[in-house]
Amino acid sequence: MSGQHEGTTPEERRRRRKAAIVRWSAAGRWVLRVALLVHKVVEIVVDSFPDS
């Protein structure tokens, strides 16, 4: 392969992009789960306080 650096083939780039997407979607799911948990906790805390 003349003039091509290692790891810059279209196949390698595609594989790397797919891995990045998988990593980001996994992180997104985790963030969503934490946000839901926080929302629930906030709801409970607000409910436990008497309305001002």
Helices and strands as residue ranges (DSSP letters): H 10-48
